[in-house]
Amino acid sequence: MTSTLPKKDSPDVHLVVATPAENIAQTVANSTEWRGALTLEAYLRREEVLIAQDLTKDGGLTAWMLVYQPPDGGQRVVLCGCESIKKKALLAKGGKVEDVVAHGIASVFCPPKHRGKGYAGRMMSEVGERLKTWQVEEGHSSAFSVLYSDIGKEFYTARGWQPFPSAHVALPATSTPSNAAMPVSKLESKDLPELCAIDERLLRQRLAKESSSGRTAVALVPDCATLDWHHTRETFVATELNGGTPPEFIQGGRGALVEVKPGSRVWCYWTRVWTNPQEEAPNTLHIMRIVVEDGAYSDISPATEEGLEKVKDSPVVTAIAALLSTAQVEAERSGMKEVQLWNPTSTTLAAARMLDSTSAVVHREAESIASLQWYGEGSWQDIDWVCNEKYGWC
């Protein structure tokens, strides 16, 4: 069968939306790459649960396939596949903020027997074009699409997705909390709607300010639907690994909050990721998002040593350190090896160094490379991707 397949540019090769049967077959095929610590059977159930979430249900997730349709009308052959998730996003230019549509791409997979023939490259090029007008009102277009490459930067850059800053700071899990003076409150799922609404309001204000200089700023919206998708994924895996019962630590909160002063709070959301036991990558508690309520706060630039010196004595730094310390304890309690925070600002790096003076920013070159394809006017080089944090991953 493989020897009879056409070249990648054959007119008999097409990008299509998968049938339910094709999608299940592709999920089975890609399970070796994406199921992590789950069995195949559990992985298939997890995907069924996830597609029923608010973020992905009712067409929120699209399964794409590159297929070969034999000219004689025989059954088409799936060559490779991926998924896209419609996401709410914000675009700011000249101080004005607009609600836009964006797409996140996930689960890119080409079976080994079909690799080396250019199929995945053709699929991604065509998907990039289709997403420009996918699930938007007639006459409009999507603003951008994003993906998180685990194969370095070259492949997706050649297909239109430009690599953006992909850095993180990590802290070890520990059973000993820091001596932070600020009391910490755990966040539960019921707390998230109100906090997400506040976060979005603040994000709109900061995007307007960021874009007033003339550059265009974009951000994925860190809404409840997005957080619930991550938390549902986390709960499912934790329950499977605990013999079918949700472990106690899952009930211990979805994040944490500190009151810096009356009317000014700092909070974060987290999620745990279990890796394949055969892999070297550690189980990690990821800080999905850190929010500072103080309206005067505008530190959204990448961390620098100069910036760290300016903010290191701020009470906001102490508050974030208290959050990170709580996350370290939660990580230890749930079998995680470390806490990871993506694209730290000077303030968050200063907080990490309060807990571990050796904390340093790691720039990823091979895994989870945040990449963006811009569909609007001008060049991607004129775009600032704000709040490029773990919550946007899919």
C-alpha positions as CSV (number, residue, x, y, z in Angstrom):
1,M,0.0,0.0,0.0
2,T,2.7,2.5,1.0
3,S,4.6,2.0,-2.3
4,T,1.4,3.0,-4.3
5,L,0.9,6.3,-2.5
6,P,1.2,9.5,-4.6
7,K,3.7,12.3,-4.3
8,K,2.8,15.1,-1.9
9,D,1.7,17.5,-4.7
10,S,-0.6,15.0,-6.4
11,P,-4.1,16.3,-7.3
12,D,-5.4,13.1,-5.6
13,V,-4.2,14.4,-2.2
14,H,-6.6,16.6,-0.3
15,L,-7.0,18.4,3.1
16,V,-10.3,17.4,4.6
17,V,-12.1,17.4,7.9
18,A,-11.9,13.9,9.3
19,T,-14.9,11.6,9.6
20,P,-15.5,10.3,13.2
21,A,-14.1,6.9,12.2
22,E,-10.9,8.5,10.7
23,N,-10.5,10.7,13.8
24,I,-10.6,7.7,16.1
25,A,-8.2,5.8,13.9
26,Q,-5.8,8.8,14.0
27,T,-6.1,9.1,17.8
28,V,-5.2,5.4,18.1
29,A,-2.2,5.9,15.8
30,N,-0.9,9.0,17.6
31,S,-1.3,7.5,21.1
32,T,2.3,6.3,21.1
33,E,3.3,10.0,20.9
34,W,0.6,11.7,23.0
35,R,-0.9,9.4,25.6
36,G,1.9,10.0,28.2
37,A,1.3,7.9,31.3
38,L,-2.1,6.7,30.2
39,T,-3.0,3.3,28.6
40,L,-4.4,3.4,25.1
41,E,-7.9,2.7,26.4
42,A,-7.7,5.5,29.0
43,Y,-6.2,7.9,26.4
44,L,-9.2,7.3,24.1
45,R,-11.6,8.0,26.9
46,R,-9.7,11.2,27.9
47,E,-10.1,12.5,24.3
48,E,-13.8,11.8,24.4
49,V,-14.1,13.8,27.7
50,L,-12.0,16.7,26.4
51,I,-13.9,17.2,23.2
52,A,-17.1,17.6,25.3
53,Q,-15.7,20.6,27.2
54,D,-16.9,24.2,26.5
55,L,-13.7,25.1,24.7
56,T,-13.9,22.2,22.2
57,K,-17.5,21.1,21.9
58,D,-20.0,21.9,19.2
59,G,-17.3,22.3,16.6
60,G,-14.8,24.1,18.8
61,L,-12.3,21.4,17.8
62,T,-11.7,20.5,14.2
63,A,-9.9,17.3,13.2
64,W,-8.0,17.8,10.0
65,M,-6.6,15.1,7.7
66,L,-4.5,15.0,4.6
67,V,-5.9,12.1,2.6
68,Y,-5.2,10.3,-0.6
69,Q,-8.4,9.6,-2.6
70,P,-7.6,6.9,-5.3
71,P,-8.9,8.0,-8.7
72,D,-10.8,4.7,-9.0
73,G,-13.1,5.8,-6.2
74,G,-11.6,3.4,-3.6
75,Q,-11.4,4.1,0.1
76,R,-9.4,7.1,0.9
77,V,-6.1,6.8,2.9
78,V,-5.3,9.0,5.8
79,L,-1.7,10.2,5.4
80,C,-1.4,12.5,8.4
81,G,-3.5,14.7,10.7
82,C,-3.8,17.4,13.2
83,E,-6.4,19.4,15.2
84,S,-7.3,23.0,15.5
85,I,-9.1,24.6,18.4
86,K,-11.0,27.9,18.0
87,K,-9.9,30.4,20.6
88,K,-11.0,33.8,21.8
89,A,-8.3,36.4,21.4
90,L,-7.7,40.1,21.7
91,L,-5.9,42.4,19.2
92,A,-4.8,45.9,20.2
93,K,-3.5,48.6,17.9
94,G,-3.2,52.3,18.5
95,G,-4.6,51.9,21.9
96,K,-7.8,50.2,20.7
97,V,-8.7,46.6,21.7
98,E,-10.7,44.3,19.4
99,D,-12.1,40.9,20.0
100,V,-10.9,38.5,17.3
101,V,-10.8,34.8,16.5
102,A,-7.6,32.8,16.7
103,H,-6.8,29.1,16.4
104,G,-4.5,26.8,18.3
105,I,-3.1,23.8,16.5
106,A,-2.4,20.5,18.3
107,S,-1.8,16.8,17.8
108,V,0.2,17.0,14.6
109,F,1.0,13.4,13.7
110,C,2.2,11.5,10.7
111,P,2.5,7.7,10.9
112,P,6.0,6.4,10.6
113,K,5.2,4.6,7.3
114,H,4.2,7.9,5.7
115,R,7.1,10.0,6.9
116,G,9.8,11.5,4.7
117,K,7.4,12.1,1.8
118,G,6.4,15.7,2.5
119,Y,2.9,14.9,3.5
120,A,3.0,16.7,6.9
121,G,4.6,19.8,5.4
122,R,1.8,20.0,2.8
123,M,-0.9,19.5,5.4
124,M,0.5,22.2,7.6
125,S,0.8,24.7,4.7
126,E,-2.8,24.0,3.7
127,V,-4.1,24.1,7.3
128,G,-2.4,27.5,7.8
129,E,-4.3,28.8,4.8
130,R,-7.6,27.3,5.7
131,L,-7.5,28.7,9.2
132,K,-7.4,32.3,7.9
133,T,-11.1,32.1,7.2
134,W,-12.2,29.1,9.3
135,Q,-15.1,29.6,11.7
136,V,-15.3,33.3,11.2
137,E,-18.1,35.5,9.8
138,E,-18.2,35.9,6.1
139,G,-16.0,38.7,4.9
140,H,-13.8,38.5,8.0
141,S,-10.6,36.5,8.8
142,S,-8.9,35.0,11.8
143,A,-6.2,37.2,13.4
144,F,-3.6,34.5,13.9
145,S,-3.0,30.9,14.7
146,V,-0.5,29.4,17.2
147,L,1.1,26.1,17.9
148,Y,3.7,24.7,20.3
149,S,6.4,22.8,18.4
150,D,8.1,19.8,19.9
151,I,10.4,19.3,16.9
152,G,12.4,22.5,17.0
153,K,11.8,25.7,15.0
154,E,12.7,25.0,11.4
155,F,9.8,22.8,10.2
156,Y,6.9,25.1,11.3
157,T,8.8,28.3,10.4
158,A,9.0,27.1,6.8
159,R,5.2,26.7,6.9
160,G,4.4,30.2,8.3
161,W,4.5,29.8,12.1
162,Q,7.2,32.1,13.4
163,P,8.9,31.1,16.7
164,F,8.3,33.6,19.6
165,P,10.0,33.7,23.0
166,S,9.8,30.2,24.5
167,A,11.5,30.5,27.9
168,H,10.7,29.3,31.4
169,V,12.0,29.3,35.0
170,A,11.8,26.1,37.1
171,L,11.7,25.5,40.8
172,P,12.1,22.2,42.5
173,A,9.2,20.6,44.3
174,T,9.5,20.7,48.1
175,S,7.6,19.8,51.2
176,T,8.9,22.8,53.1
177,P,7.1,26.1,52.4
178,S,9.0,29.4,52.4
179,N,8.9,31.9,55.2
180,A,6.8,34.3,53.1
181,A,4.9,36.7,55.4
182,M,1.8,36.9,53.2
183,P,-1.0,34.4,53.8
184,V,-2.0,32.3,50.8
185,S,-5.6,31.2,49.9
186,K,-6.2,28.2,47.7
187,L,-8.5,28.7,44.7
188,E,-11.2,26.3,43.8
189,S,-13.1,25.9,40.5
190,K,-16.0,28.0,41.8
191,D,-13.6,31.0,42.3
192,L,-12.4,31.1,38.7
193,P,-15.3,32.8,36.8
194,E,-15.0,36.0,38.8
195,L,-11.2,36.0,38.7
196,C,-11.1,35.3,35.0
197,A,-13.5,38.2,34.3
198,I,-11.2,40.6,36.3
199,D,-8.2,39.2,34.5
200,E,-9.7,39.8,31.1
201,R,-10.6,43.4,32.0
202,L,-7.1,44.1,33.2
203,L,-5.6,42.4,30.1
204,R,-7.7,44.7,27.9
205,Q,-6.4,47.7,29.7
206,R,-2.8,46.6,29.5
207,L,-3.0,45.6,25.8
208,A,-4.4,49.1,25.0
209,K,-1.4,50.6,26.8
210,E,1.1,48.2,25.2
211,S,-0.2,49.1,21.7
212,S,-0.3,52.8,22.1
213,S,3.3,53.0,20.9
214,G,2.3,51.9,17.5
215,R,3.0,48.2,17.6
216,T,0.3,45.6,17.5
217,A,-0.3,43.5,20.6
218,V,-2.2,40.2,20.7
219,A,-3.2,37.8,23.4
220,L,-5.2,34.6,23.8
221,V,-8.0,35.2,26.3
222,P,-7.3,33.3,29.6
223,D,-11.0,32.5,30.1
224,C,-12.8,29.9,32.2
225,A,-13.4,27.6,29.2
226,T,-9.6,27.5,28.6
227,L,-8.7,26.8,32.2
228,D,-11.5,24.2,32.6
229,W,-10.1,22.3,29.6
230,H,-6.7,22.1,31.3
231,H,-8.2,21.2,34.6
232,T,-10.4,18.5,33.1
233,R,-7.4,17.0,31.4
234,E,-5.5,17.1,34.7
235,T,-8.3,15.5,36.8
236,F,-8.8,12.7,34.3
237,V,-5.2,11.7,34.2
238,A,-4.8,12.0,38.0
239,T,-7.9,9.9,38.5
240,E,-6.7,7.2,36.1
241,L,-3.3,7.0,37.8
242,N,-5.0,6.7,41.2
243,G,-7.1,3.7,40.3
244,G,-10.2,5.5,39.3
245,T,-10.6,7.8,42.3
246,P,-9.7,11.5,42.2
247,P,-6.7,11.9,44.5
248,E,-7.0,14.2,47.4
249,F,-4.5,16.8,46.0
250,I,-6.9,17.4,43.1
251,Q,-9.4,18.7,45.6
252,G,-6.7,20.9,47.1
253,G,-7.2,23.8,44.7
254,R,-6.7,25.0,41.1
255,G,-4.3,27.8,42.1
256,A,-3.6,30.2,44.8
257,L,-4.2,33.9,45.8
258,V,-2.5,36.5,48.0
259,E,-3.8,39.8,49.1
260,V,-0.9,42.3,48.7
261,K,-3.0,45.1,50.3
262,P,-6.7,45.9,50.5
263,G,-8.1,46.0,47.0
264,S,-4.9,44.6,45.4
265,R,-4.5,40.8,44.9
266,V,-2.1,38.5,43.1
267,W,-3.2,35.0,42.0
268,C,-2.2,32.1,39.8
269,Y,-3.7,29.1,38.2
270,W,-1.8,25.8,37.9
271,T,-2.2,22.4,36.3
272,R,-0.2,19.2,36.6
273,V,1.3,17.3,33.7
274,W,2.4,13.6,33.9
275,T,4.9,12.5,31.4
276,N,5.4,9.1,29.9
277,P,7.3,6.9,32.5
278,Q,9.8,5.9,29.8
279,E,10.7,9.6,29.1
280,E,13.3,11.6,30.9
281,A,11.0,14.7,31.2
282,P,9.9,15.2,34.7
283,N,6.3,15.4,35.9
284,T,5.6,19.1,36.2
285,L,3.2,21.4,37.9
286,H,2.8,24.3,35.4
287,I,1.8,27.8,36.5
288,M,-0.7,28.5,33.7
289,R,-1.1,32.2,34.5
290,I,-0.1,34.8,37.0
291,V,-2.4,37.8,37.5
292,V,-1.6,41.0,39.3
293,E,-4.7,43.0,40.1
294,D,-3.0,46.4,40.8
295,G,-4.0,48.6,37.8
296,A,-0.7,50.4,37.9
297,Y,1.2,47.2,37.3
298,S,2.4,46.8,33.7
299,D,5.4,44.4,33.9
300,I,4.6,42.2,30.9
301,S,8.1,42.4,29.2
302,P,10.6,39.5,29.2
303,A,12.8,39.2,32.3
304,T,16.1,41.1,32.4
305,E,18.7,41.5,35.1
306,E,18.2,45.2,34.9
307,G,14.5,44.9,35.3
308,L,14.9,42.5,38.2
309,E,17.0,45.0,40.1
310,K,14.2,47.6,39.8
311,V,11.4,45.4,41.2
312,K,13.1,43.0,43.6
313,D,12.0,44.9,46.7
314,S,8.4,45.2,45.5
315,P,5.6,43.7,47.7
316,V,4.2,42.2,44.4
317,V,7.5,40.1,44.2
318,T,7.0,38.9,47.7
319,A,3.3,38.0,46.9
320,I,4.3,36.0,43.8
321,A,7.0,34.3,45.8
322,A,4.4,33.1,48.3
323,L,2.3,31.8,45.4
324,L,5.3,29.9,43.9
325,S,6.2,28.5,47.3
326,T,2.7,27.1,47.6
327,A,3.0,25.6,44.2
328,Q,6.2,23.9,45.1
329,V,4.5,22.3,48.1
330,E,1.6,21.2,45.9
331,A,4.0,19.8,43.4
332,E,5.7,17.7,46.0
333,R,2.4,16.5,47.5
334,S,1.2,15.3,44.0
335,G,4.4,13.6,42.9
336,M,5.6,16.3,40.6
337,K,9.4,17.0,40.3
338,E,9.2,20.7,39.6
339,V,7.2,23.9,39.1
340,Q,7.5,25.6,35.8
341,L,6.5,29.1,34.8
342,W,6.7,30.2,31.1
343,N,8.1,33.4,29.8
344,P,8.8,35.0,33.2
345,T,8.8,38.8,33.6
346,S,11.4,40.5,35.7
347,T,8.9,40.5,38.6
348,T,8.2,36.7,38.4
349,L,11.9,36.0,38.0
350,A,12.7,38.1,41.1
351,A,10.0,36.1,43.0
352,A,11.6,32.8,41.9
353,R,15.0,34.0,43.1
354,M,13.5,34.7,46.5
355,L,12.9,31.0,46.8
356,D,16.0,29.8,44.9
357,S,18.9,32.2,44.3
358,T,20.1,30.1,41.4
359,S,16.9,30.4,39.4
360,A,17.7,31.2,35.8
361,V,15.7,31.7,32.6
362,V,15.9,28.7,30.3
363,H,15.3,29.3,26.5
364,R,13.8,26.3,24.9
365,E,15.1,25.3,21.5
366,A,13.5,22.0,20.8
367,E,10.3,21.5,22.8
368,S,7.1,23.6,23.4
369,I,8.3,26.3,21.0
370,A,5.5,28.9,21.0
371,S,4.9,29.8,17.3
372,L,2.5,32.2,15.7
373,Q,1.3,32.7,12.1
374,W,0.0,36.2,11.6
375,Y,-3.0,36.7,9.2
376,G,-3.5,40.5,9.6
377,E,-1.9,43.5,8.0
378,G,1.8,44.0,8.2
379,S,4.5,41.6,9.3
380,W,4.6,39.2,12.2
381,Q,7.7,41.1,13.2
382,D,5.5,44.0,14.2
383,I,3.4,41.8,16.6
384,D,3.9,41.6,20.4
385,W,2.4,38.3,21.7
386,V,1.4,39.3,25.2
387,C,0.8,36.8,28.1
388,N,2.4,34.0,26.2
389,E,1.9,31.6,29.1
390,K,1.1,27.9,29.6
391,Y,-2.7,28.5,29.5
392,G,-2.5,29.0,25.8
393,W,-0.9,25.6,25.1
394,C,-3.1,22.9,23.5
